[in-house]
Amino acid sequence: MARKTTPLLIPASRPRNPLAVEALTRRAGAHGNTGKAKRQQMRQRVHNALPALLAGDLAEFELD
């Protein structure tokens, strides 16, 4: 008894839109420093300059 071969049918793929692929991979994110990041940087600067401030080697207005 001979076996019938069934042809394999693969659907034709549609061409991709390159703009749609880029849009799907984008993620939203922050633009520039947030207020939280600025406050953290200010705290770090004061923490690092605190010994000089207490010793009188650095004036308060010289932090910036």
Secondary structure, DSSP 8 states (H G I E B T S, - for coil): -----------------HHHHHHHH------S--HHHHHHHHHHHHHHHHHHHHHTSS-GGG--
